[in-house]
Amino acid sequence: MNSESQKIKNIYQEKYKKYGVDPRSLCWHQKGAAHQRFRQFWAEIDFSNKSVLDVGCGFGEMAKFLKKRYEGVDYTGVDIVPEFIEEAKKNYPEYQFFVRDFFSKPMSETYDVILASGVLNSNVPENMEYRKKAIKIIFAHAKKVLAFNMLGAYPQPENDPTSNVWYADSLEILKYCTTLTRRVIFRANYHPTDFTIFMYPTKEEFI
């Protein structure tokens, strides 16, 4: 695990010690903040009969939503925080969960759909380069679509260097994504400082 991932892991572990199974342990103020982002995903993607990888799955709550809404979802969740994965396994034993730093040591498998919700928000050295590298890694493992959200906007919000989170320039992220594929959807209409991007490999048909 690299130094950036170790820093992120430590932050989440401290929050888990303080809050337990609670949205605040995942750096969400409340459940609704995460659910608002989740809704962007299922407004665009039909998850039925798809293999899904949830990078930074936390307590695995996305699995619950997918199970309620779609048939035949083959869900796998990964997270760098062992405590989160243990809770996810208890709550959703029918799915697969692994402790893994996907950005440093990605899995060899590919998946129809890859999701990354709230996992690209931490304040780390070389923030923009860290995010671009992570996007490239996870997109390489997506057969049909990568969907991720991130804190940020255009113009870029002012960042507090002492904060655990960092707000990106959303248009710089979008421009980078278009260097990896021509098929990109950008949504920034649901929150003033958060955006969602869908990236489709050019060789695949729309789902």
Buried (B, 14 or more C-beta within 10 A) or exposed (E): BEEBBEBBBEBBBEBBEEEEBBBEBBBBEEEEBBEBBBEBBBEBBEBEEBBBBBBBBBBBBBBBBBBEEBEEBBBBBBBBBEBBBEBBBEBBEEBBBBBBBBBBEBBEEEBBBBBBBBBBBBBBEEBBEBBBEBBBBBBEBBBBBBBBBBBBBBEBBEBEEEEBEBBBBBBBBBEBBEEBBEBBBBBBEBBEBBBBBBBBBEEBEEB
